[in-house]
């Protein structure tokens, strides 16, 4: 079932996969993705759960009115309003990369809405102002490229990053790129400016106060995020870490069956 929901400045595009009577999992995708990124995983778990997949601002068919609507605090509040409108009082939450950063913000500031949370290849942001300022400059340059460069060329350069080496080698890589090409690069640029890692509030200091159970998922080839998530473990006693073999940064794409098994294990039995 597809739908569009207008909430003040947000017109969310979303889809439910599975029976609405079952426990709901809200999925938040990564940068340059859209709700279709999770359809394979959702299909694998739809007998056990109902999956709510949404397009985040700047991606897919979700629309916003102002630049500030991309900012994480405003977006988080809008997602909570969407859940209220859909009469979802509490659900499970899953976020990947950029979507994982949003999911962690939601977990910390709106904990009563989420029973448990899975964060795939996620960071709590950058700890120092120096790091954030440096990252903002990098993201502004990337946003300018998105606006001035051929989008296909930008995508190819983006995924040349060693972080995505196993993603590029996947047999369905070109199919994944074809889906990403459906995004509007001008809107992606605004997302990067307003909700990039440098712009988001650092969440490191709030981790120790978190009481929502977290499952941290990273791929075995993603050493950068293995290190980050091992650090999260030391801050947050309510977290567990699982490293998925045969995967890099995009676990849901590279190892969907293994990820579906982890979702079932953590959300149903733990």
C-alpha positions in Angstrom: 0.0 0.0 0.0 1.4 3.4 -1.1 0.5 6.7 0.4 1.4 10.3 0.8 0.9 12.1 4.1 1.0 15.9 4.4 2.2 17.1 7.8 2.8 20.8 8.0 5.9 21.3 5.9 6.4 17.6 5.1 4.7 15.4 2.5 6.0 11.9 3.3 5.9 9.2 0.7 5.7 5.7 2.3 4.7 2.1 1.9 3.6 -0.7 4.2 4.9 -4.2 3.5 3.0 -6.8 5.4 -0.1 -7.0 7.6 -0.8 -3.8 9.5 -2.0 -5.9 12.5 1.5 -7.2 13.0 4.2 -5.4 15.0 5.6 -2.5 12.9 9.2 -1.8 12.0 10.0 1.7 10.7 12.9 1.7 8.2 15.1 4.8 7.4 17.3 4.6 4.4 20.7 6.1 3.7 22.0 9.0 1.6 21.0 8.8 -2.1 18.7 5.9 -1.3 14.9 5.6 -1.0 12.3 3.4 0.5 13.0 0.7 -2.2 16.3 0.0 -0.6 14.7 -2.2 2.0 12.1 -4.0 -0.1 14.1 -7.2 -0.3 14.6 -7.4 3.5 11.0 -6.4 4.1 9.8 -9.2 1.9 11.9 -11.7 3.9 10.4 -10.6 7.2 6.9 -9.7 6.2 5.4 -12.9 7.7 6.6 -11.8 11.1 6.4 -8.0 10.9 4.7 -5.1 9.1 7.4 -2.9 7.6 6.9 0.9 7.2 9.3 2.2 4.6 9.5 5.9 4.0 11.4 8.3 1.7 13.4 10.8 3.7 13.5 14.5 2.6 15.5 15.1 -0.6 15.0 11.4 -1.6 12.3 9.6 -3.5 8.9 11.3 -3.6 8.9 12.9 -0.2 8.6 16.7 -0.4 9.4 19.5 2.0 8.7 23.3 1.9 11.8 24.9 3.3 15.5 24.1 3.6 15.3 23.9 7.4 12.9 21.0 7.0 15.9 18.8 6.1 17.6 19.5 9.5 17.7 16.5 11.8 15.8 18.0 14.8 12.9 19.2 12.6 12.8 16.0 10.6 12.8 13.8 13.7 9.8 15.7 15.1 8.0 15.3 11.7 8.7 11.5 11.8 7.1 11.3 15.2 4.1 13.3 13.9 3.8 10.8 11.0 3.7 7.9 13.5 1.0 9.7 15.5 -1.0 10.3 12.4 -0.7 6.6 11.4 -1.8 5.7 14.9 1.5 4.0 15.7 2.1 4.4 19.4 5.2 2.3 19.5 7.2 0.4 17.0 10.6 -1.1 16.2 13.1 1.1 14.4 15.8 0.3 11.8 18.2 2.9 10.3 21.0 2.6 7.8 23.9 5.1 7.6 22.3 8.5 7.3 19.0 6.9 8.3 20.8 5.3 11.2 22.0 8.7 12.4 18.4 9.9 12.3 17.2 6.7 14.0 19.7 7.2 16.8 18.5 10.8 17.3 14.9 9.5 17.5 16.0 6.9 20.0 17.7 9.4 22.3 15.1 12.2 22.1 11.8 10.2 21.6 12.6 6.9 23.4 9.1 6.0 24.3 8.1 5.4 20.7 10.6 2.7 20.0 10.8 -0.8 21.6 14.2 -1.7 20.2 16.4 -0.2 17.6 18.8 -1.6 15.0 21.5 0.7 13.5 23.3 -0.5 10.4 26.6 1.1 9.5 25.8 4.1 11.7 27.7 6.9 13.5 26.6 9.1 16.4 28.1 12.0 14.5 31.4 13.8 15.0 32.5 14.5 18.5 34.3 17.8 18.2 33.5 21.2 16.5 36.8 21.0 14.6 35.7 17.7 13.0 32.2 19.0 12.3 33.5 22.2 10.7 35.9 20.2 8.5 33.1 17.8 7.4 30.7 20.7 6.7 33.3 22.1 4.2 33.6 18.8 2.5 29.9 18.3 2.3 29.3 21.8 0.8 31.8 21.0 -1.9 30.0 17.7 -2.6 26.7 19.5 -2.7 28.1 21.9 -5.3 29.2 18.9 -7.4 25.7 17.4 -7.2 24.3 20.7 -8.5 26.8 21.2 -11.3 28.0 17.8 -12.3 26.3 15.0 -14.2 24.6 12.9 -11.5 25.7 9.6 -13.0 29.3 10.7 -12.8 28.8 11.9 -9.2 27.4 8.5 -8.3 30.3 6.7 -9.9 32.8 8.9 -8.0 30.9 8.5 -4.7 31.0 4.7 -4.8 34.7 4.7 -5.7 35.2 5.4 -2.0 36.9 2.3 -0.4 34.0 2.2 2.0 31.8 0.8 -0.8 34.3 -1.5 -2.5 32.3 -4.7 -1.9 29.1 -2.9 -2.9 30.6 -2.1 -6.3 31.6 -5.7 -6.8 28.1 -7.0 -6.1 26.4 -8.6 -9.2 23.4 -6.3 -8.7 25.4 -3.1 -8.4 24.2 -1.6 -11.7 20.6 -2.3 -10.7 21.1 -0.5 -7.4 22.6 2.5 -9.2 19.7 2.6 -11.6 17.3 3.0 -8.6 19.5 5.8 -7.1 19.5 7.7 -10.4 15.7 8.3 -9.9 16.6 10.7 -7.1 16.8 14.5 -7.8 20.4 15.6 -7.4 19.4 19.2 -6.5 17.3 17.9 -3.6 20.1 15.5 -2.6 22.4 18.5 -2.4 20.0 20.2 0.1 19.9 17.1 2.2 23.7 17.0 2.3 23.9 20.7 3.3 21.3 20.5 6.0 21.7 16.9 7.3 25.2 15.8 6.5 27.3 14.3 9.3 28.9 17.7 10.0 25.6 19.5 10.4 24.0 16.9 12.7 24.2 17.4 16.5 26.8 15.1 18.0 25.1 12.3 20.0 28.2 10.8 21.6 27.5 12.3 25.1 23.9 11.2 25.2 24.7 7.5 24.5 25.4 6.7 28.2 21.9 7.8 29.2 20.2 5.7 26.6 17.9 2.9 27.9 16.5 1.6 24.6 18.1 -1.7 23.5 20.3 -1.2 20.4 21.7 -3.7 18.0 24.7 -2.3 16.0 25.2 -4.0 12.7 28.3 -3.6 10.5 29.9 -5.5 7.7 33.2 -7.3 8.2 34.9 -5.3 5.4 33.8 -1.9 6.9 36.7 -1.4 9.3 35.9 2.3 9.7 32.4 1.6 11.1 33.5 -1.4 13.1 35.8 0.9 15.0 33.1 3.5 15.4 30.6 0.9 16.7 33.0 -0.7 19.0 33.4 2.8 20.6 29.6 3.1 20.8 29.6 -0.2 22.8 31.9 1.3 25.4 29.6 4.3 25.8 26.2 2.5 25.8 25.6 -0.5 28.0 22.2 -1.2 26.2 24.0 -2.0 22.9 25.1 -5.2 21.2 27.4 -5.5 18.1 27.1 -8.0 15.3 29.6 -8.1 12.4 28.1 -9.6 9.2 30.5 -11.7 7.2 30.7 -11.2 3.5 29.6 -7.6 3.6 30.8 -4.0 3.6 28.9 -0.8 4.4 25.7 -1.8 2.7 24.7 -4.9 4.7 21.0 -4.8 3.7 22.0 -4.9 0.0 25.0 -7.3 0.2 23.7 -9.8 2.8 19.8 -9.3 3.0 19.1 -12.9 4.3 21.6 -12.6 7.1 20.3 -9.2 8.0 16.7 -10.5 8.0 17.8 -13.3 10.4 19.3 -10.6 12.7 16.1 -8.6 12.6 14.0 -11.6 13.5 16.4 -12.6 16.3 16.7 -9.2 17.9 13.1 -8.0 17.6 11.4 -11.3 18.3 13.5 -13.3 20.7 15.9 -11.1 22.6 
